[in-house]
């Protein structure tokens, strides 16, 4: 494995780690909840993520 | 698509995060308006909005993809919503 392949691989691993899907539990652990004065805002009925 | 591909290769600074924290939102903003305003930049994983006296007017918006969050933060900071200027920060 050449050094630049290694760096590219490391960068890809780092980006995967920062971008891996977050579960609800992780979100609850990360973000302030009801007791800190925040509530989850449900998406409107016809919401289509682009 | 090339731009999107190039965008994906660019390494992001450490503070860039999938969760953006927004202040100075109008108190009366609706779910439709929130999802329409922030959903333009990418799929939204979750929105948490402040509902007490201290947290009203602020929200955490979680995007599915970190590059979308960066686009949103870049375009929305200082954006005028019902003549209030949005303050957008990355969650840390």
Backbone of each chain as nested JSON, in Angstrom:
{
  "chains": [
    {"id": "A", "residues": [
      {"number": 1, "name": "UNK", "atoms": {"N": [0.856, -1.177, 0.0], "CA": [0.0, 0.0, 0.0], "C": [0.904, 1.244, 0.0]}},
      {"number": 2, "name": "UNK", "atoms": {"N": [0.743, 2.082, -1.018], "CA": [1.606, 3.275, -1.108], "C": [1.107, 4.303, -0.084]}},
      {"number": 3, "name": "UNK", "atoms": {"N": [2.007, 5.199, 0.319], "CA": [1.605, 6.186, 1.333], "C": [0.347, 6.947, 0.94]}},
      {"number": 4, "name": "UNK", "atoms": {"N": [0.226, 7.363, -0.36], "CA": [-0.959, 8.189, -0.653], "C": [-2.22, 7.33, -0.616]}},
      {"number": 5, "name": "UNK", "atoms": {"N": [-2.078, 6.031, -0.94], "CA": [-3.275, 5.167, -0.805], "C": [-3.671, 5.105, 0.66]}},
      {"number": 6, "name": "UNK", "atoms": {"N": [-2.643, 5.04, 1.511], "CA": [-2.936, 4.924, 2.947], "C": [-3.654, 6.182, 3.437]}},
      {"number": 7, "name": "UNK", "atoms": {"N": [-3.148, 7.358, 2.973], "CA": [-3.783, 8.619, 3.405], "C": [-5.205, 8.698, 2.886]}},
      {"number": 8, "name": "UNK", "atoms": {"N": [-5.384, 8.279, 1.618], "CA": [-6.742, 8.344, 1.044], "C": [-7.661, 7.435, 1.846]}},
      {"number": 9, "name": "UNK", "atoms": {"N": [-7.142, 6.285, 2.202], "CA": [-7.941, 5.316, 2.964], "C": [-8.284, 5.898, 4.331]}},
      {"number": 10, "name": "UNK", "atoms": {"N": [-7.29, 6.544, 4.932], "CA": [-7.503, 7.115, 6.278], "C": [-8.572, 8.204, 6.187]}},
      {"number": 11, "name": "UNK", "atoms": {"N": [-8.482, 9.025, 5.141], "CA": [-9.453, 10.126, 4.975], "C": [-10.843, 9.534, 4.782]}},
      {"number": 12, "name": "UNK", "atoms": {"N": [-10.908, 8.486, 3.971], "CA": [-12.222, 7.879, 3.71], "C": [-12.772, 7.305, 5.012]}},
      {"number": 13, "name": "UNK", "atoms": {"N": [-11.893, 6.656, 5.799], "CA": [-12.383, 6.068, 7.073], "C": [-12.887, 7.179, 7.981]}},
      {"number": 14, "name": "UNK", "atoms": {"N": [-12.126, 8.289, 8.027], "CA": [-12.519, 9.397, 8.918], "C": [-13.863, 9.966, 8.476]}},
      {"number": 15, "name": "UNK", "atoms": {"N": [-14.019, 10.127, 7.144], "CA": [-15.279, 10.709, 6.663], "C": [-16.423, 9.745, 6.948]}},
      {"number": 16, "name": "UNK", "atoms": {"N": [-16.123, 8.399, 6.821], "CA": [-17.213, 7.453, 7.11], "C": [-17.633, 7.606, 8.567]}},
      {"number": 17, "name": "UNK", "atoms": {"N": [-16.639, 7.731, 9.444], "CA": [-16.944, 7.82, 10.865], "C": [-17.797, 9.07, 11.143]}},
      {"number": 18, "name": "UNK", "atoms": {"N": [-17.483, 10.171, 10.424], "CA": [-18.238, 11.411, 10.694], "C": [-19.588, 11.388, 10.019]}},
      {"number": 19, "name": "UNK", "atoms": {"N": [-19.783, 10.476, 9.117], "CA": [-21.02, 10.526, 8.336], "C": [-21.852, 9.262, 8.461]}},
      {"number": 20, "name": "UNK", "atoms": {"N": [-21.486, 8.366, 9.399], "CA": [-22.255, 7.109, 9.472], "C": [-23.648, 7.424, 10.031]}},
      {"number": 21, "name": "UNK", "atoms": {"N": [-24.631, 6.629, 9.666], "CA": [-25.995, 6.956, 10.081], "C": [-26.095, 7.02, 11.602]}},
      {"number": 22, "name": "UNK", "atoms": {"N": [-26.899, 7.952, 12.098], "CA": [-27.07, 8.123, 13.553], "C": [-28.385, 7.472, 13.967]}},
      {"number": 23, "name": "UNK", "atoms": {"N": [-28.336, 6.648, 15.023], "CA": [-29.599, 6.032, 15.482], "C": [-30.313, 7.016, 16.392]}},
      {"number": 24, "name": "UNK", "atoms": {"N": [-31.592, 6.709, 16.674], "CA": [-32.377, 7.61, 17.531], "C": [-31.728, 7.72, 18.902]}},
      {"number": 25, "name": "UNK", "atoms": {"N": [-31.222, 6.581, 19.417], "CA": [-30.631, 6.618, 20.763], "C": [-29.431, 7.573, 20.756]}},
      {"number": 26, "name": "UNK", "atoms": {"N": [-28.624, 7.482, 19.668], "CA": [-27.444, 8.366, 19.624], "C": [-27.881, 9.82, 19.601]}},
      {"number": 27, "name": "UNK", "atoms": {"N": [-28.965, 10.097, 18.82], "CA": [-29.456, 11.48, 18.755], "C": [-29.925, 11.929, 20.137]}},
      {"number": 28, "name": "UNK", "atoms": {"N": [-30.664, 11.023, 20.835], "CA": [-31.158, 11.4, 22.164], "C": [-29.992, 11.665, 23.102]}},
      {"number": 29, "name": "UNK", "atoms": {"N": [-28.934, 10.876, 22.963], "CA": [-27.782, 11.06, 23.861], "C": [-27.091, 12.379, 23.529]}},
      {"number": 30, "name": "UNK", "atoms": {"N": [-27.007, 12.698, 22.231], "CA": [-26.241, 13.873, 21.797], "C": [-26.971, 15.169, 22.105]}},
      {"number": 31, "name": "UNK", "atoms": {"N": [-28.287, 15.188, 21.774], "CA": [-28.978, 16.488, 21.728], "C": [-29.835, 16.707, 22.973]}},
      {"number": 32, "name": "UNK", "atoms": {"N": [-30.085, 17.996, 23.331], "CA": [-30.936, 18.279, 24.488], "C": [-32.35, 17.753, 24.227]}},
      {"number": 33, "name": "UNK", "atoms": {"N": [-32.954, 17.226, 25.292], "CA": [-34.292, 16.637, 25.12], "C": [-35.354, 17.492, 25.78]}},
      {"number": 34, "name": "UNK", "atoms": {"N": [-36.484, 16.86, 26.119], "CA": [-37.64, 17.589, 26.641], "C": [-37.255, 18.32, 27.929]}},
      {"number": 35, "name": "UNK", "atoms": {"N": [-36.434, 17.641, 28.779], "CA": [-36.174, 18.292, 30.067], "C": [-35.287, 19.523, 29.863]}},
      {"number": 36, "name": "UNK", "atoms": {"N": [-34.528, 19.583, 28.735], "CA": [-33.725, 20.798, 28.529], "C": [-34.494, 21.838, 27.705]}},
      {"number": 37, "name": "UNK", "atoms": {"N": [-35.788, 21.547, 27.454], "CA": [-36.577, 22.566, 26.768], "C": [-36.617, 22.422, 25.265]}},
      {"number": 38, "name": "UNK", "atoms": {"N": [-36.351, 21.199, 24.74], "CA": [-36.438, 21.008, 23.286], "C": [-37.359, 19.843, 22.977]}},
      {"number": 39, "name": "UNK", "atoms": {"N": [-38.178, 20.004, 21.925], "CA": [-39.007, 18.869, 21.524], "C": [-38.726, 18.542, 20.061]}},
      {"number": 40, "name": "UNK", "atoms": {"N": [-38.937, 17.269, 19.716], "CA": [-38.698, 16.848, 18.33], "C": [-39.859, 17.372, 17.488]}},
      {"number": 41, "name": "UNK", "atoms": {"N": [-39.52, 18.038, 16.394], "CA": [-40.556, 18.613, 15.526], "C": [-40.865, 17.587, 14.431]}},
      {"number": 42, "name": "UNK", "atoms": {"N": [-42.055, 17.012, 14.432], "CA": [-42.357, 15.986, 13.424], "C": [-42.433, 16.625, 12.034]}},
      {"number": 43, "name": "UNK", "atoms": {"N": [-42.005, 15.898, 10.991], "CA": [-42.105, 16.466, 9.649], "C": [-43.56, 16.657, 9.245]}},
      {"number": 44, "name": "UNK", "atoms": {"N": [-43.855, 17.672, 8.395], "CA": [-45.227, 17.838, 7.921], "C": [-45.644, 16.623, 7.097]}},
      {"number": 45, "name": "UNK", "atoms": {"N": [-46.954, 16.468, 6.899], "CA": [-47.499, 15.238, 6.291], "C": [-46.787, 14.919, 4.984]}},
      {"number": 46, "name": "UNK", "atoms": {"N": [-46.751, 15.875, 4.037], "CA": [-46.278, 15.504, 2.701], "C": [-44.774, 15.653, 2.539]}},
      {"number": 47, "name": "UNK", "atoms": {"N": [-43.988, 15.618, 3.63], "CA": [-42.554, 15.91, 3.51], "C": [-41.844, 14.812, 2.732]}},
      {"number": 48, "name": "UNK", "atoms": {"N": [-41.176, 15.222, 1.639], "CA": [-40.396, 14.261, 0.848], "C": [-38.94, 14.692, 0.899]}},
      {"number": 49, "name": "UNK", "atoms": {"N": [-38.077, 13.984, 1.621], "CA": [-36.671, 14.387, 1.619], "C": [-36.113, 14.346, 0.218]}},
      {"number": 50, "name": "UNK", "atoms": {"N": [-35.378, 15.368, -0.209], "CA": [-34.824, 15.337, -1.577], "C": [-33.598, 14.435, -1.592]}}
    ]},
    {"id": "B", "residues": [
      {"number": 1, "name": "UNK", "atoms": {"N": [-23.222, 16.666, -11.804], "CA": [-22.898, 15.657, -10.776], "C": [-21.413, 15.761, -10.431]}},
      {"number": 2, "name": "UNK", "atoms": {"N": [-20.618, 16.234, -11.416], "CA": [-19.176, 16.309, -11.123], "C": [-18.947, 17.204, -9.92]}},
      {"number": 3, "name": "UNK", "atoms": {"N": [-19.715, 18.3, -9.858], "CA": [-19.492, 19.217, -8.716], "C": [-19.776, 18.463, -7.428]}},
      {"number": 4, "name": "UNK", "atoms": {"N": [-20.88, 17.69, -7.446], "CA": [-21.221, 16.967, -6.203], "C": [-20.095, 15.979, -5.882]}},
      {"number": 5, "name": "UNK", "atoms": {"N": [-19.585, 15.333, -6.917], "CA": [-18.519, 14.345, -6.651], "C": [-17.298, 15.083, -6.102]}},
      {"number": 6, "name": "UNK", "atoms": {"N": [-16.959, 16.215, -6.729], "CA": [-15.783, 16.968, -6.241], "C": [-16.049, 17.394, -4.812]}},
      {"number": 7, "name": "UNK", "atoms": {"N": [-17.283, 17.782, -4.552], "CA": [-17.616, 18.276, -3.212], "C": [-17.372, 17.151, -2.212]}},
      {"number": 8, "name": "UNK", "atoms": {"N": [-17.642, 15.894, -2.65], "CA": [-17.539, 14.793, -1.694], "C": [-16.101, 14.49, -1.381]}},
      {"number": 9, "name": "UNK", "atoms": {"N": [-15.225, 14.782, -2.362], "CA": [-13.833, 14.4, -2.105], "C": [-13.182, 15.385, -1.142]}},
      {"number": 10, "name": "UNK", "atoms": {"N": [-13.696, 16.667, -1.132], "CA": [-12.999, 17.698, -0.341], "C": [-13.076, 17.308, 1.126]}},
      {"number": 11, "name": "UNK", "atoms": {"N": [-11.924, 17.36, 1.832], "CA": [-11.944, 17.048, 3.257], "C": [-12.588, 18.222, 3.988]}},
      {"number": 12, "name": "UNK", "atoms": {"N": [-13.362, 17.939, 5.006], "CA": [-14.091, 19.014, 5.688], "C": [-13.344, 19.419, 6.946]}},
      {"number": 13, "name": "UNK", "atoms": {"N": [-13.348, 20.699, 7.301], "CA": [-12.734, 21.105, 8.567], "C": [-13.41, 20.387, 9.73]}},
      {"number": 14, "name": "UNK", "atoms": {"N": [-12.668, 20.212, 10.826], "CA": [-13.181, 19.401, 11.939], "C": [-14.471, 19.919, 12.54]}},
      {"number": 15, "name": "UNK", "atoms": {"N": [-14.687, 21.246, 12.506], "CA": [-15.878, 21.722, 13.224], "C": [-17.15, 21.474, 12.415]}},
      {"number": 16, "name": "UNK", "atoms": {"N": [-17.009, 21.155, 11.123], "CA": [-18.224, 20.906, 10.317], "C": [-18.892, 19.645, 10.852]}},
      {"number": 17, "name": "UNK", "atoms": {"N": [-20.194, 19.73, 10.995], "CA": [-20.909, 18.656, 11.698], "C": [-22.281, 18.486, 11.054]}},
      {"number": 18, "name": "UNK", "atoms": {"N": [-22.889, 17.342, 11.195], "CA": [-24.207, 17.137, 10.583], "C": [-25.314, 17.874, 11.323]}},
      {"number": 19, "name": "UNK", "atoms": {"N": [-24.995, 18.319, 12.541], "CA": [-26.043, 19.007, 13.306], "C": [-25.743, 20.499, 13.309]}},
      {"number": 20, "name": "UNK", "atoms": {"N": [-26.705, 21.301, 12.889], "CA": [-26.497, 22.749, 12.971], "C": [-27.44, 23.301, 14.027]}},
      {"number": 21, "name": "UNK", "atoms": {"N": [-26.957, 24.312, 14.728], "CA": [-27.733, 24.952, 15.795], "C": [-28.116, 26.323, 15.275]}},
      {"number": 22, "name": "UNK", "atoms": {"N": [-29.408, 26.617, 15.287], "CA": [-29.886, 27.868, 14.694], "C": [-30.518, 28.721, 15.786]}},
      {"number": 23, "name": "UNK", "atoms": {"N": [-30.189, 30.011, 15.8], "CA": [-30.793, 30.951, 16.765], "C": [-31.529, 32.037, 15.999]}},
      {"number": 24, "name": "UNK", "atoms": {"N": [-32.385, 32.809, 16.741], "CA": [-33.087, 33.944, 16.161], "C": [-34.178, 33.52, 15.174]}},
      {"number": 25, "name": "UNK", "atoms": {"N": [-34.721, 32.322, 15.401], "CA": [-35.858, 31.905, 14.575], "C": [-37.112, 32.629, 15.073]}},
      {"number": 26, "name": "UNK", "atoms": {"N": [-38.055, 32.961, 14.164], "CA": [-39.325, 33.523, 14.629], "C": [-40.035, 32.506, 15.514]}},
      {"number": 27, "name": "UNK", "atoms": {"N": [-40.677, 32.982, 16.603], "CA": [-41.299, 32.051, 17.559], "C": [-42.454, 31.292, 16.898]}},
      {"number": 28, "name": "UNK", "atoms": {"N": [-43.076, 31.924, 15.889], "CA": [-44.303, 31.334, 15.336], "C": [-44.004, 30.433, 14.137]}},
      {"number": 29, "name": "UNK", "atoms": {"N": [-42.742, 30.075, 13.888], "CA": [-42.432, 29.338, 12.656], "C": [-43.042, 27.934, 12.737]}},
      {"number": 30, "name": "UNK", "atoms": {"N": [-43.612, 27.465, 11.63], "CA": [-44.336, 26.175, 11.643], "C": [-43.399, 25.061, 11.166]}},
      {"number": 31, "name": "UNK", "atoms": {"N": [-43.886, 23.806, 11.372], "CA": [-43.096, 22.651, 10.938], "C": [-42.899, 22.704, 9.418]}},
      {"number": 32, "name": "UNK", "atoms": {"N": [-43.966, 23.081, 8.707], "CA": [-43.845, 23.136, 7.238], "C": [-42.733, 24.121, 6.855]}},
      {"number": 33, "name": "UNK", "atoms": {"N": [-42.774, 25.316, 7.513], "CA": [-41.784, 26.336, 7.134], "C": [-40.382, 25.853, 7.479]}},
      {"number": 34, "name": "UNK", "atoms": {"N": [-40.243, 25.177, 8.637], "CA": [-38.915, 24.709, 9.053], "C": [-38.38, 23.681, 8.052]}},
      {"number": 35, "name": "UNK", "atoms": {"N": [-39.238, 22.701, 7.724], "CA": [-38.769, 21.633, 6.826], "C": [-38.553, 22.163, 5.42]}},
      {"number": 36, "name": "UNK", "atoms": {"N": [-39.33, 23.191, 5.037], "CA": [-39.169, 23.746, 3.693], "C": [-37.876, 24.556, 3.632]}},
      {"number": 37, "name": "UNK", "atoms": {"N": [-37.637, 25.365, 4.681], "CA": [-36.442, 26.224, 4.703], "C": [-35.169, 25.385, 4.795]}},
      {"number": 38, "name": "UNK", "atoms": {"N": [-35.133, 24.411, 5.701], "CA": [-33.904, 23.639, 5.91], "C": [-33.833, 22.419, 5.004]}},
      {"number": 39, "name": "UNK", "atoms": {"N": [-35.0, 21.953, 4.536], "CA": [-35.006, 20.738, 3.703], "C": [-34.477, 20.983, 2.307]}},
      {"number": 40, "name": "UNK", "atoms": {"N": [-34.356, 22.275, 1.933], "CA": [-33.858, 22.59, 0.579], "C": [-32.449, 22.034, 0.385]}},
      {"number": 41, "name": "UNK", "atoms": {"N": [-31.685, 21.901, 1.443], "CA": [-30.262, 21.575, 1.306], "C": [-29.994, 20.089, 1.418]}},
      {"number": 42, "name": "UNK", "atoms": {"N": [-31.008, 19.305, 1.805], "CA": [-30.764, 17.865, 1.876], "C": [-31.745, 17.218, 2.828]}},
      {"number": 43, "name": "UNK", "atoms": {"N": [-31.682, 15.888, 2.857], "CA": [-32.638, 15.137, 3.678], "C": [-32.378, 15.451, 5.151]}},
      {"number": 44, "name": "UNK", "atoms": {"N": [-33.449, 15.693, 5.877], "CA": [-33.325, 16.042, 7.295], "C": [-33.575, 14.794, 8.139]}},
      {"number": 45, "name": "UNK", "atoms": {"N": [-32.651, 14.492, 9.044], "CA": [-32.788, 13.336, 9.911], "C": [-33.731, 13.664, 11.063]}},
      {"number": 46, "name": "UNK", "atoms": {"N": [-33.584, 14.838, 11.655], "CA": [-34.46, 15.219, 12.778], "C": [-34.329, 16.716, 13.048]}},
      {"number": 47, "name": "UNK", "atoms": {"N": [-35.421, 17.315, 13.573], "CA": [-35.359, 18.718, 14.014], "C": [-35.827, 18.75, 15.463]}},
      {"number": 48, "name": "UNK", "atoms": {"N": [-35.046, 19.431, 16.304], "CA": [-35.485, 19.648, 17.689], "C": [-35.638, 21.143, 17.886]}},
      {"number": 49, "name": "UNK", "atoms": {"N": [-36.813, 21.559, 18.31], "CA": [-37.064, 23.0, 18.409], "C": [-37.325, 23.347, 19.863]}},
      {"number": 50, "name": "UNK", "atoms": {"N": [-36.85, 24.545, 20.271], "CA": [-36.986, 24.968, 21.658], "C": [-38.436, 25.31, 21.963]}},
      {"number": 51, "name": "UNK", "atoms": {"N": [-38.946, 24.858, 23.137], "CA": [-40.355, 25.16, 23.451], "C": [-40.514, 25.706, 24.862]}},
      {"number": 52, "name": "UNK", "atoms": {"N": [-39.414, 26.261, 25.398], "CA": [-39.585, 26.926, 26.7], "C": [-39.131, 28.376, 26.531]}},
      {"number": 53, "name": "UNK", "atoms": {"N": [-39.324, 29.165, 27.594], "CA": [-39.009, 30.591, 27.494], "C": [-37.545, 30.776, 27.093]}},
      {"number": 54, "name": "UNK", "atoms": {"N": [-36.661, 29.927, 27.687], "CA": [-35.223, 30.13, 27.424], "C": [-34.845, 29.627, 26.04]}},
      {"number": 55, "name": "UNK", "atoms": {"N": [-35.507, 28.547, 25.566], "CA": [-34.992, 27.914, 24.339], "C": [-35.808, 28.297, 23.102]}},
      {"number": 56, "name": "UNK", "atoms": {"N": [-36.834, 29.136, 23.329], "CA": [-37.669, 29.499, 22.163], "C": [-36.832, 30.264, 21.15]}},
      {"number": 57, "name": "UNK", "atoms": {"N": [-37.089, 30.023, 19.842], "CA": [-36.365, 30.75, 18.802], "C": [-35.045, 30.084, 18.435]}},
      {"number": 58, "name": "UNK", "atoms": {"N": [-34.802, 28.905, 19.076], "CA": [-33.578, 28.187, 18.695], "C": [-33.974, 26.766, 18.306]}},
      {"number": 59, "name": "UNK", "atoms": {"N": [-33.116, 26.115, 17.501], "CA": [-33.429, 24.741, 17.071], "C": [-32.148, 24.021, 16.692]}},
      {"number": 60, "name": "UNK", "atoms": {"N": [-32.192, 22.678, 16.781], "CA": [-31.102, 21.838, 16.283], "C": [-31.638, 21.109, 15.061]}},
      {"number": 61, "name": "UNK", "atoms": {"N": [-30.934, 21.22, 13.93], "CA": [-31.366, 20.529, 12.722], "C": [-30.299, 19.487, 12.373]}},
      {"number": 62, "name": "UNK", "atoms": {"N": [-30.713, 18.226, 12.309], "CA": [-29.781, 17.137, 12.008], "C": [-30.011, 16.703, 10.569]}},
      {"number": 63, "name": "UNK", "atoms": {"N": [-28.928, 16.794, 9.772], "CA": [-29.031, 16.359, 8.383], "C": [-28.536, 14.915, 8.275]}},
      {"number": 64, "name": "UNK", "atoms": {"N": [-29.011, 14.226, 7.233], "CA": [-28.531, 12.863, 7.015], "C": [-27.071, 12.894, 6.564]}},
      {"number": 65, "name": "UNK", "atoms": {"N": [-26.707, 13.957, 5.784], "CA": [-25.386, 13.959, 5.157], "C": [-24.623, 15.223, 5.564]}},
      {"number": 66, "name": "UNK", "atoms": {"N": [-23.366, 15.033, 5.94], "CA": [-22.567, 16.142, 6.467], "C": [-22.345, 17.247, 5.424]}},
      {"number": 67, "name": "UNK", "atoms": {"N": [-22.294, 16.845, 4.121], "CA": [-22.055, 17.87, 3.092], "C": [-23.297, 18.744, 2.944]}},
      {"number": 68, "name": "UNK", "atoms": {"N": [-24.48, 18.157, 3.136], "CA": [-25.712, 18.963, 3.073], "C": [-25.75, 19.959, 4.226]}},
      {"number": 69, "name": "UNK", "atoms": {"N": [-25.305, 19.502, 5.404], "CA": [-25.303, 20.406, 6.563], "C": [-24.385, 21.595, 6.285]}},
      {"number": 70, "name": "UNK", "atoms": {"N": [-23.248, 21.29, 5.639], "CA": [-22.314, 22.383, 5.342], "C": [-22.946, 23.366, 4.365]}},
      {"number": 71, "name": "UNK", "atoms": {"N": [-23.634, 22.821, 3.323], "CA": [-24.306, 23.705, 2.366], "C": [-25.326, 24.587, 3.093]}},
      {"number": 72, "name": "UNK", "atoms": {"N": [-26.1, 23.954, 3.972], "CA": [-27.149, 24.707, 4.67], "C": [-26.515, 25.806, 5.523]}},
      {"number": 73, "name": "UNK", "atoms": {"N": [-25.481, 25.438, 6.278], "CA": [-24.86, 26.422, 7.173], "C": [-24.278, 27.573, 6.361]}},
      {"number": 74, "name": "UNK", "atoms": {"N": [-23.626, 27.218, 5.236], "CA": [-23.01, 28.277, 4.429], "C": [-24.054, 29.235, 3.883]}},
      {"number": 75, "name": "UNK", "atoms": {"N": [-25.219, 28.682, 3.443], "CA": [-26.205, 29.54, 2.771], "C": [-27.154, 30.222, 3.743]}},
      {"number": 76, "name": "UNK", "atoms": {"N": [-27.41, 29.596, 4.888], "CA": [-28.485, 30.115, 5.745], "C": [-28.005, 31.083, 6.83]}},
      {"number": 77, "name": "UNK", "atoms": {"N": [-26.694, 31.142, 7.064], "CA": [-26.323, 32.041, 8.164], "C": [-26.527, 33.479, 7.697]}},
      {"number": 78, "name": "UNK", "atoms": {"N": [-27.259, 34.239, 8.488], "CA": [-27.57, 35.619, 8.133], "C": [-28.793, 35.714, 7.231]}},
      {"number": 79, "name": "UNK", "atoms": {"N": [-29.461, 34.575, 6.97], "CA": [-30.644, 34.558, 6.1], "C": [-31.794, 35.243, 6.816]}},
      {"number": 80, "name": "UNK", "atoms": {"N": [-32.589, 36.0, 6.056], "CA": [-33.68, 36.783, 6.644], "C": [-34.969, 35.957, 6.637]}},
      {"number": 81, "name": "UNK", "atoms": {"N": [-35.483, 35.629, 7.817], "CA": [-36.75, 34.898, 7.922], "C": [-37.702, 35.787, 8.717]}},
      {"number": 82, "name": "UNK", "atoms": {"N": [-38.795, 36.224, 8.062], "CA": [-39.777, 37.125, 8.709], "C": [-39.012, 38.252, 9.427]}},
      {"number": 83, "name": "UNK", "atoms": {"N": [-38.175, 38.93, 8.703], "CA": [-37.208, 39.99, 9.069], "C": [-36.489, 39.739, 10.393]}},
      {"number": 84, "name": "UNK", "atoms": {"N": [-36.05, 38.49, 10.556], "CA": [-35.086, 38.186, 11.638], "C": [-33.905, 37.497, 10.958]}},
      {"number": 85, "name": "UNK", "atoms": {"N": [-32.682, 37.868, 11.341], "CA": [-31.528, 37.265, 10.679], "C": [-31.1, 36.007, 11.429]}},
      {"number": 86, "name": "UNK", "atoms": {"N": [-31.083, 34.867, 10.691], "CA": [-30.742, 33.592, 11.326], "C": [-29.263, 33.573, 11.712]}},
      {"number": 87, "name": "UNK", "atoms": {"N": [-29.027, 33.009, 12.907], "CA": [-27.649, 32.738, 13.328], "C": [-27.475, 31.229, 13.245]}},
      {"number": 88, "name": "UNK", "atoms": {"N": [-26.488, 30.767, 12.47], "CA": [-26.313, 29.326, 12.271], "C": [-24.927, 28.93, 12.76]}},
      {"number": 89, "name": "UNK", "atoms": {"N": [-24.888, 27.947, 13.676], "CA": [-23.609, 27.464, 14.197], "C": [-23.581, 25.95, 14.057]}},
      {"number": 90, "name": "UNK", "atoms": {"N": [-22.376, 25.363, 13.996], "CA": [-22.294, 23.903, 14.016], "C": [-22.374, 23.446, 15.459]}},
      {"number": 91, "name": "UNK", "atoms": {"N": [-23.113, 22.363, 15.67], "CA": [-23.219, 21.785, 17.015], "C": [-21.866, 21.167, 17.371]}},
      {"number": 92, "name": "UNK", "atoms": {"N": [-21.407, 21.368, 18.624], "CA": [-20.176, 20.615, 18.994], "C": [-20.303, 20.069, 20.41]}}
    ]}
  ]
}
